[in-house]
Amino acid sequence: MENGNAAARVIQDLRARALASPAGARLPSVRELTVRHQASPVTVAAAVRQLVAQGLVSARPGRGLYVAETSPAAAAPDLSWQTVTLGAGRADENALQALLALPPAGAIPLSGGYLDEELQPLAALGAALARAARQPAAWQRGPAAGRADLRAWFAREVGGGLHADDMVLAPGGQAALSSAFRALASPGDTLLVESPTYVGALAAARSTGLRVVPVPADADGVRPDQLGAALARTQARLFYCQPLHANPTGATLSAGRRAAVQAAVREAGAFLIEDDYARDLTIDGEAPPPLAASDPDGHVVYVRSLTKTTAPSLRIAAIGARGPAALRLRNARLLDDLFVAGPLQQAALELVTSPGWERHRRALRTALRTRRDALRTALNRHLPSLAPMTVPRGGLHLWMRLPDHTDDTAVAAAAATGGVVVFPGRPWYAAEPPAPHLRLTYAAAAPSQMDEAVRRLSGVVLQAPGA
């Protein structure tokens, strides 16, 4: 019993000293502890072994005892105070983190916002970046707005209305949207969005302090009558939309609505932020021109990214605007990043001006059609009652309606457990969703995997409450 008490005294003494001392600090020797606690060397050695096993103490033969370099106290600090200091978090940011999470090994991805590696022009990108990296000029500071020749390419792609001097480069579409929201609005202002809409835009807007108000949209895009009413009711001066293959629904603003939407924005004296992320992702037919191409008075702020068409790490996008809005956007981009990395700009320019660029876009169109149709076929086989009636003419996603009262978040979680990754519909709404949905991405998995993915998904959906 006495030996047990002595061991407890040694452990208590050493633990207190280790927790109060910095990592690597010297502790009393075994001899000192033997004398201090009137314990045998065997008892002290046993106590030391317990603390070494716990990672609190380090025993160095011939040198003595020290506080472990990675003690439990250092490995698990108390960070709970930050919860009070930071306050409430934002659900949009959590949703964006989930959207960007890599799929677990062995799972079939029907979620994500980027092309499968097999669809990316990796050889051309690698060669272009290697050549750019070897040129000393690429590492020097260029114009803050970005290379003039790359800005000119983005302007030409609009097809009229914008010029190189109207464009400013950004490191990806997400950064471009964040800058546009901050430059054109102030905290507390209202931003109108299509419902549903891109979850990253919702997160960026709310992080800027904007009040987000949804406007109903359908298979033909945003409804002009509802947009006009929302502009009048809220006095909003910003409307964010994706007129081409909207994420997540795949809807394209119909020809009959384009003029009415622009008229509503013009009459309200507002800006329309056109996110043209899917310009190179049309599968069927030809894509209509951007709204910015027919905007004589500078109401459309144009955003175009190369990331979705190429690879996730080609973080190159452009924002186009005219008048005072363009100056504000330049200033916002300067404050955010100063400028985009020169080698990345040069590699992007080489890629999009090479003969291989058009070949890549044609091959991508064919590959996306194959994958989209494979996913549709699998849905018709395994979930015929839920297969989307409207087939998007482009983009990367199918928007699948679930039975009423189904918990789409629970379905997505159960599907992940079953080895297929999908994304719930709820985060894509700025307000309460009118019905449960899943967003199914056809660009992240091979066509041969689609049937097995939907077979796994069907087992979850058909057993979900409400199904």
Secondary structure, DSSP 8 states (H G I E B T S, - for coil): -HHHHHHHHHHHHHHHHHHHS-TT-EE--HHHHHHHHT--HHHHHHHHHHHHHTTSEEEETTTEEEE-TT-HHHHS---THHHHHH-S--HHHHHHHHHH----TT-EE---SS--GGGS-HHHHHHHHHHHHT-GGGGS---TT--HHHHHHHHHHHTSS--GGGEEEESSHHHHHHHHHHHH--TT-EEEEEES--HHHHHHHHHTT-EEEEEEEETTEE-HHHHHHHHHHH---EEEE--SS-TTT-----HHHHHHHHHHHHHTT-EEEEE-TTTT-B-SS-----GGGG-TTS-EEEEEESTTTS-TT---EEEE--THHHHHHHHHHHHHHSS--HHHHHHHHHHHTSHHHHHHHHHHHHHHHHHHHHHHHHHHHH-TTTS-SS--SBSSEEEEE--TT--HHHHHHHHHHTTEE-EESGGG-SS--SS-EEEEESSSS-HHHHHHHHHHHHHHHTTSTT-
